Amino acid sequence: MKQHKIAVIGAGSVYTPELVTEFFRDHGRLVPFDRMALHDINPRRLEIVGGLTQRMARRQGVPAKVTLTTSLAAAVKGADFVITQMRVGGNQARYLDETIPLKHGVVGQETTGPGGLFKALRTIPALVAVAKAIRAHAPRAWMLNFANPSGIVTEGVLKAVPGTRMLGICSAQVGRAWWVSSALGVKPERIRTRSVGLNHLAWIHRVWVDGKEATDRLFKLPDARLRKTGWDPALLRAVRGVPIGYLHYFYQPDEMIRHAKRGGTRAQKVLKIERILLKRYADKTLDVPPEELKLRGGSGYSVTMSTVMAALTGRRSVVVPMNVQSKGRWPGFDHDQVVEIDSRLEPHGVTPLPVSVPHVSEPQMGLTRHVKAYETLTVEAALTGSYTKALAAMVTNPLVPNARVGRKILDEMLRAHRKHLPQFN
């Protein structure tokens, strides 16, 4: 059985112990690997998080060699899989992404609205550098991206470095059968679903039970049953889909703004949790992920990533939502625009499944096209450093109420993030 090299870029993230959990299970047999390179530009964080990762590998009896490096070239050289999970500017930048828009009465969130725009502007150039390193040192490697906003940055990299074997991955749809199984009153294993949309903007739009289509049946359920999905039944019938959680920012922005102002932004909580976790990780007697890691969230990351990699290495074929270039699989989008659609993953590659346009409702299609226009403008701004393109992206974002507010937010965030936006300086 072939052994693989895995590189993790941004391994100083406190998520890393969660990410590698599934890789280390059963002595590393799920995804066979004999080398794992952990890379980060912050040597201190790499030492702390990487040290815990190495101790976890030893505890699990993983024979693979786990190394730490600040050299991007060394990390990716000879790799079969390069996992990217970087956060340019750290959670301090996330705090700015979330709080500056809120001052102007706009949703403050790290992957949607103005916050998502600026996270993409910072992240795309960094990931382009990774893709170029892969081309130079591991041209056949898969670049598996977890860095948010995953769909936008995947589109940016694939436009800047064509031919990169890259997938944008998100765990937001993990367990999606559960969302409709309780409403339908059947076990999740009897259900098959299809989803459509963009990263953090997707809906379950088709459902089968025991191989028979049950989409109409789902939306005809009594209100009490449909509420088990966590959404207003009238909304579900109107959009003819079950949205993922991030759609709350689009369907209920005022409520989300009030919640953030009342309870504080997620970044404020994360900064505190991160300090706690780094202190725990630094304990050299610790060789398992601490309980405090559950406070950080992201419990589906390791399962999602190991599922993808197991399929690409031939352990089992799967169909899961991936952020991939449309390439005609979803009519109405340019071939090089990235969409999040169900895709079949197998050893020879990835095959996006065609989207049946008649089954995509007008509310789904309309919002998707609107947000896709914003995303593509964001990619152009990130790659060119064009203020005009950045402003166009800002005022096109459906969460920005008008051009005056959009320009105020843009100018303030450009100043606040200047250090991490060299293309605009």
C-alpha positions as CSV (number, residue, x, y, z in Angstrom):
1,M,0.0,0.0,0.0
2,K,1.4,3.3,-1.0
3,Q,2.4,5.7,1.8
4,H,1.8,9.4,1.4
5,K,3.2,12.7,2.6
6,I,0.8,15.1,4.1
7,A,1.7,18.8,4.6
8,V,-0.3,21.1,6.8
9,I,0.1,24.8,6.1
10,G,-1.0,27.0,9.0
11,A,-0.3,24.2,11.5
12,G,0.0,26.7,14.3
13,S,-3.7,26.9,14.3
14,V,-5.3,25.6,17.5
15,Y,-7.5,23.5,15.1
16,T,-4.6,21.3,14.1
17,P,-5.1,18.7,16.9
18,E,-8.7,18.3,15.8
19,L,-7.7,18.1,12.1
20,V,-5.2,15.2,12.6
21,T,-7.4,13.2,15.0
22,E,-8.8,11.0,12.2
23,F,-5.4,10.6,10.5
24,F,-3.9,9.2,13.7
25,R,-6.8,6.8,14.4
26,D,-6.0,3.1,13.9
27,H,-2.3,3.8,13.6
28,G,-2.8,6.0,10.6
29,R,-4.4,3.3,8.4
30,L,-7.4,5.3,7.2
31,V,-5.2,7.5,5.0
32,P,-1.8,5.7,4.7
33,F,1.0,8.2,5.3
34,D,4.6,7.9,6.4
35,R,5.4,11.6,6.6
36,M,3.6,14.7,7.9
37,A,5.1,18.2,7.7
38,L,3.6,20.9,9.9
39,H,4.3,24.4,8.6
40,D,3.7,27.8,10.1
41,I,5.3,31.3,9.8
42,N,5.0,31.7,13.6
43,P,7.8,29.5,15.2
44,R,6.4,29.8,18.7
45,R,2.9,28.6,17.8
46,L,4.3,25.9,15.6
47,E,6.4,24.6,18.5
48,I,3.5,24.6,20.8
49,V,0.8,23.1,18.5
50,G,3.3,20.9,16.6
51,G,4.7,19.5,19.8
52,L,1.2,18.4,20.9
53,T,0.6,16.9,17.5
54,Q,3.8,14.9,17.7
55,R,2.9,13.6,21.2
56,M,-0.6,12.6,19.9
57,A,1.1,10.6,17.1
58,R,3.3,8.8,19.5
59,R,0.4,8.0,21.8
60,Q,-1.6,6.6,19.0
61,G,1.3,4.5,17.7
62,V,1.5,6.2,14.4
63,P,4.7,5.2,12.7
64,A,4.8,8.2,10.5
65,K,7.4,10.9,11.0
66,V,5.9,14.3,12.0
67,T,8.2,17.2,11.4
68,L,7.9,21.0,12.0
69,T,9.2,23.6,9.6
70,T,8.9,27.3,8.8
71,S,10.0,26.7,5.2
72,L,7.1,26.5,2.8
73,A,9.3,24.7,0.2
74,A,10.4,22.1,2.6
75,A,6.9,21.5,3.8
76,V,5.4,20.9,0.4
77,K,8.3,19.1,-1.3
78,G,7.3,15.6,-2.3
79,A,3.8,16.0,-0.7
80,D,0.8,14.1,-2.0
81,F,-1.7,16.3,0.0
82,V,-1.2,19.9,1.1
83,I,-3.8,21.0,3.6
84,T,-4.2,24.8,3.9
85,Q,-5.9,26.2,7.0
86,M,-4.1,29.6,7.4
87,R,-5.6,32.7,8.9
88,V,-3.7,35.7,7.7
89,G,-3.5,38.2,10.5
90,G,-4.7,35.7,13.1
91,N,-7.9,36.2,15.1
92,Q,-6.9,39.8,15.8
93,A,-7.7,40.4,12.1
94,R,-10.9,38.4,12.5
95,Y,-11.8,40.8,15.4
96,L,-11.5,43.7,13.0
97,D,-13.5,41.9,10.3
98,E,-16.4,41.5,12.7
99,T,-16.4,44.7,14.7
100,I,-15.8,47.4,12.0
101,P,-18.9,46.5,9.9
102,L,-21.0,46.3,13.1
103,K,-20.1,49.9,13.9
104,H,-21.9,50.8,10.6
105,G,-24.9,48.6,11.3
106,V,-23.7,45.8,8.9
107,V,-23.3,42.1,9.7
108,G,-19.9,41.5,11.2
109,Q,-18.8,37.9,10.3
110,E,-15.6,36.4,9.1
111,T,-16.9,34.7,5.9
112,T,-19.9,36.8,4.8
113,G,-20.4,40.5,4.3
114,P,-17.5,42.9,4.5
115,G,-15.6,40.6,6.9
116,G,-15.6,37.8,4.3
117,L,-14.5,40.2,1.7
118,F,-11.4,41.3,3.7
119,K,-10.5,37.8,4.8
120,A,-10.5,36.8,1.1
121,L,-8.3,39.9,0.2
122,R,-5.8,38.8,2.8
123,T,-5.9,35.1,2.1
124,I,-5.9,34.7,-1.6
125,P,-2.3,36.1,-2.2
126,A,-1.0,33.8,0.6
127,L,-2.7,30.7,-0.9
128,V,-1.4,31.7,-4.4
129,A,2.1,31.5,-2.9
130,V,1.3,28.0,-1.6
131,A,0.0,26.9,-5.0
132,K,3.2,28.2,-6.7
133,A,5.3,26.3,-4.2
134,I,3.3,23.2,-4.9
135,R,3.8,23.6,-8.6
136,A,7.5,23.9,-8.1
137,H,8.0,21.1,-5.5
138,A,5.0,18.8,-5.7
139,P,3.2,19.3,-9.0
140,R,0.9,16.3,-8.6
141,A,-0.2,17.1,-5.0
142,W,-3.7,17.8,-4.1
143,M,-4.2,21.2,-2.4
144,L,-7.1,20.8,0.0
145,N,-8.2,24.1,1.3
146,F,-10.0,24.7,4.6
147,A,-9.1,28.5,4.8
148,N,-12.2,30.6,4.7
149,P,-14.0,31.9,2.7
150,S,-13.2,28.6,1.0
151,G,-15.1,29.1,-2.2
152,I,-13.8,32.6,-2.9
153,V,-10.2,31.8,-2.2
154,T,-10.4,28.6,-4.2
155,E,-11.6,30.6,-7.2
156,G,-8.8,33.1,-6.7
157,V,-6.1,30.4,-6.6
158,L,-7.4,28.5,-9.6
159,K,-7.5,31.7,-11.7
160,A,-4.0,32.7,-10.6
161,V,-2.4,29.3,-10.8
162,P,-4.4,27.3,-13.4
163,G,-3.9,23.6,-13.2
164,T,-3.6,23.4,-9.5
165,R,-5.3,20.2,-8.2
166,M,-7.3,22.1,-5.6
167,L,-10.5,21.5,-3.7
168,G,-12.3,24.0,-1.4
169,I,-13.5,22.0,1.6
170,C,-16.0,23.0,4.3
171,S,-17.6,21.0,7.1
172,A,-20.7,23.1,7.3
173,Q,-22.7,20.4,5.5
174,V,-21.5,17.5,7.6
175,G,-24.5,15.5,8.8
176,R,-26.9,17.2,6.5
177,A,-29.2,14.1,6.4
178,W,-30.0,14.7,10.0
179,W,-31.5,18.1,9.1
180,V,-34.3,16.4,7.1
181,S,-34.5,12.9,8.6
182,S,-36.1,14.1,11.9
183,A,-38.7,16.1,9.9
184,L,-39.5,13.1,7.7
185,G,-39.4,10.7,10.6
186,V,-36.9,8.2,9.1
187,K,-33.4,7.2,10.0
188,P,-30.6,9.3,8.3
189,E,-29.1,6.2,6.6
190,R,-32.3,5.9,4.5
191,I,-31.9,9.4,3.1
192,R,-29.9,10.7,0.2
193,T,-29.7,14.5,-0.5
194,R,-28.4,16.9,-3.1
195,S,-27.2,20.4,-2.3
196,V,-26.5,23.4,-4.4
197,G,-25.1,26.9,-3.9
198,L,-21.8,28.5,-2.8
199,N,-19.6,28.0,0.2
200,H,-21.6,29.2,3.3
201,L,-24.6,29.8,0.9
202,A,-26.1,26.4,0.2
203,W,-29.4,24.6,0.4
204,I,-30.5,21.0,0.4
205,H,-32.8,21.1,-2.6
206,R,-33.5,17.5,-3.3
207,V,-34.2,14.6,-1.0
208,W,-34.7,10.8,-1.6
209,V,-35.9,8.2,0.9
210,D,-35.1,4.6,0.1
211,G,-34.2,5.7,-3.4
212,K,-37.5,7.4,-4.0
213,E,-37.7,11.2,-4.4
214,A,-39.3,12.8,-1.4
215,T,-38.7,16.5,-2.0
216,D,-42.3,17.3,-2.5
217,R,-43.2,15.2,0.5
218,L,-40.7,17.2,2.7
219,F,-42.2,20.6,1.9
220,K,-45.7,19.4,2.3
221,L,-45.1,18.3,5.9
222,P,-47.0,20.0,8.7
223,D,-45.4,23.1,10.2
224,A,-44.6,21.2,13.4
225,R,-42.6,18.6,11.5
226,L,-40.8,21.1,9.3
227,R,-39.6,23.1,12.3
228,K,-37.4,20.2,13.2
229,T,-35.0,21.4,10.5
230,G,-34.5,24.6,12.6
231,W,-36.1,26.9,10.1
232,D,-39.4,28.7,9.6
233,P,-41.7,26.4,7.6
234,A,-43.0,29.2,5.5
235,L,-39.4,30.2,4.5
236,L,-38.5,26.6,3.6
237,R,-41.5,26.4,1.3
238,A,-40.8,29.8,-0.2
239,V,-37.2,29.0,-1.1
240,R,-37.9,25.3,-1.6
241,G,-34.7,24.3,0.1
242,V,-33.3,23.6,3.6
243,P,-30.5,26.2,4.1
244,I,-27.3,25.7,5.9
245,G,-26.8,27.8,9.1
246,Y,-24.9,30.6,7.4
247,L,-28.1,31.6,5.5
248,H,-29.3,33.2,8.8
249,Y,-27.0,36.1,7.9
250,F,-28.9,36.6,4.7
251,Y,-32.4,35.9,5.7
252,Q,-32.2,37.5,9.2
253,P,-29.4,40.0,9.2
254,D,-31.0,42.4,11.6
255,E,-31.4,39.6,14.2
256,M,-27.8,38.5,13.7
257,I,-26.6,42.1,14.1
258,R,-28.5,42.5,17.4
259,H,-27.2,39.2,18.6
260,A,-23.6,40.2,18.0
261,K,-24.0,43.6,19.6
262,R,-25.7,42.1,22.6
263,G,-23.5,39.1,23.2
264,G,-20.2,40.1,21.6
265,T,-18.7,38.9,18.4
266,R,-17.4,35.4,17.9
267,A,-13.8,36.7,17.5
268,Q,-13.9,38.1,21.1
269,K,-14.8,34.6,22.4
270,V,-12.3,32.9,20.1
271,L,-9.4,35.0,21.3
272,K,-10.1,34.0,24.9
273,I,-10.5,30.3,23.9
274,E,-7.3,30.4,21.9
275,R,-5.2,31.7,24.8
276,I,-6.6,28.9,27.0
277,L,-5.9,26.3,24.4
278,L,-2.3,27.4,23.7
279,K,-1.6,27.3,27.4
280,R,-3.0,23.7,27.6
281,Y,-1.1,22.7,24.4
282,A,2.2,23.9,25.9
283,D,1.9,21.3,28.7
284,K,4.4,18.6,27.6
285,T,2.6,15.9,29.4
286,L,-0.5,16.4,27.3
287,D,-0.8,13.9,24.4
288,V,-4.5,14.1,23.6
289,P,-6.8,17.0,22.4
290,P,-7.9,18.7,25.6
291,E,-11.6,19.1,26.5
292,E,-11.3,22.8,26.0
293,L,-10.9,22.3,22.3
294,K,-14.7,21.6,22.1
295,L,-15.2,25.3,22.9
296,R,-13.5,26.2,19.7
297,G,-15.9,24.3,17.5
298,G,-15.0,22.7,14.2
299,S,-15.6,19.1,15.4
300,G,-16.4,18.0,11.8
301,Y,-13.1,19.1,10.2
302,S,-11.1,15.9,10.8
303,V,-14.0,13.6,9.6
304,T,-14.5,15.8,6.5
305,M,-10.9,15.9,5.6
306,S,-10.2,12.2,6.2
307,T,-13.3,11.3,4.1
308,V,-12.0,13.4,1.2
309,M,-8.5,12.0,1.4
310,A,-9.6,8.4,1.9
311,A,-11.6,8.7,-1.4
312,L,-8.7,10.2,-3.3
313,T,-6.4,7.5,-2.1
314,G,-8.8,4.8,-3.1
315,R,-10.2,3.6,0.2
316,R,-13.8,4.4,-0.8
317,S,-15.6,6.6,-3.3
318,V,-17.9,9.3,-1.9
319,V,-20.2,12.0,-3.1
320,V,-19.9,15.2,-1.0
321,P,-20.3,18.9,-1.6
322,M,-17.0,20.5,-2.8
323,N,-16.0,23.9,-3.9
324,V,-15.0,23.4,-7.6
325,Q,-15.0,25.3,-10.8
326,S,-18.4,25.1,-12.5
327,K,-17.0,24.0,-15.9
328,G,-20.5,23.7,-17.3
329,R,-21.8,21.5,-14.5
330,W,-24.1,24.3,-13.4
331,P,-25.4,26.2,-16.4
332,G,-25.5,29.9,-15.8
333,F,-22.1,30.2,-14.2
334,D,-18.7,30.8,-16.0
335,H,-16.5,27.7,-16.3
336,D,-13.9,29.2,-14.0
337,Q,-16.3,30.4,-11.3
338,V,-16.3,28.2,-8.2
339,V,-19.5,26.8,-6.9
340,E,-20.3,24.4,-4.0
341,I,-22.0,21.3,-5.5
342,D,-22.1,17.6,-4.9
343,S,-19.0,15.9,-6.4
344,R,-17.8,12.3,-6.7
345,L,-14.4,11.8,-5.3
346,E,-12.4,8.8,-6.5
347,P,-8.7,7.8,-6.8
348,H,-8.5,9.1,-10.4
349,G,-9.9,12.5,-9.4
350,V,-13.0,14.6,-8.7
351,T,-16.2,14.7,-10.9
352,P,-18.6,17.5,-10.0
353,L,-22.2,16.2,-10.5
354,P,-24.4,18.2,-13.0
355,V,-26.9,20.5,-11.4
356,S,-30.5,20.0,-12.6
357,V,-31.5,23.6,-13.3
358,P,-35.2,22.9,-13.1
359,H,-34.8,21.7,-9.6
360,V,-33.1,24.9,-8.4
361,S,-35.7,27.4,-7.3
362,E,-35.7,31.0,-8.3
363,P,-35.0,32.2,-4.7
364,Q,-31.9,29.9,-4.6
365,M,-30.7,30.9,-8.0
366,G,-31.2,34.6,-7.6
367,L,-29.3,34.9,-4.3
368,T,-26.5,32.6,-5.6
369,R,-26.0,34.6,-8.7
370,H,-26.0,37.8,-6.7
371,V,-23.4,36.5,-4.2
372,K,-21.3,34.9,-7.0
373,A,-21.0,38.3,-8.6
374,Y,-19.7,39.8,-5.4
375,E,-17.3,36.8,-5.0
376,T,-15.8,37.1,-8.5
377,L,-15.3,40.9,-8.0
378,T,-13.5,40.1,-4.7
379,V,-11.2,37.7,-6.5
380,E,-10.3,40.3,-9.0
381,A,-9.6,42.9,-6.3
382,A,-7.4,40.4,-4.4
383,L,-5.3,39.5,-7.4
384,T,-4.9,43.1,-8.8
385,G,-5.0,45.3,-5.7
386,S,-7.6,47.5,-7.4
387,Y,-9.5,49.9,-5.1
388,T,-12.2,50.2,-7.8
389,K,-12.7,46.4,-7.9
390,A,-12.7,46.3,-4.1
391,L,-15.4,49.0,-3.9
392,A,-17.4,47.2,-6.6
393,A,-17.2,44.0,-4.6
394,M,-18.3,45.8,-1.4
395,V,-21.3,47.5,-2.9
396,T,-22.4,44.3,-4.7
397,N,-22.4,42.3,-1.5
398,P,-26.1,41.9,-0.6
399,L,-25.4,42.5,3.1
400,V,-24.1,46.0,2.5
401,P,-27.1,48.4,2.5
402,N,-25.8,51.2,0.2
403,A,-22.8,52.6,-1.5
404,R,-22.1,55.3,1.1
405,V,-21.9,52.8,3.9
406,G,-20.0,50.4,1.8
407,R,-17.3,53.0,1.0
408,K,-16.9,54.0,4.6
409,I,-16.4,50.4,5.6
410,L,-14.0,49.7,2.8
411,D,-11.8,52.7,3.6
412,E,-11.8,52.0,7.3
413,M,-11.0,48.3,6.8
414,L,-8.2,49.0,4.2
415,R,-6.5,51.2,6.8
416,A,-7.0,48.7,9.6
417,H,-5.6,45.7,7.6
418,R,-2.9,47.7,5.7
419,K,-0.2,45.4,7.1
420,H,-1.7,42.3,5.5
421,L,-2.8,43.9,2.2
422,P,0.5,44.6,0.4
423,Q,-1.3,44.5,-3.0
424,F,-3.2,47.7,-2.0
425,N,-0.2,49.7,-0.7
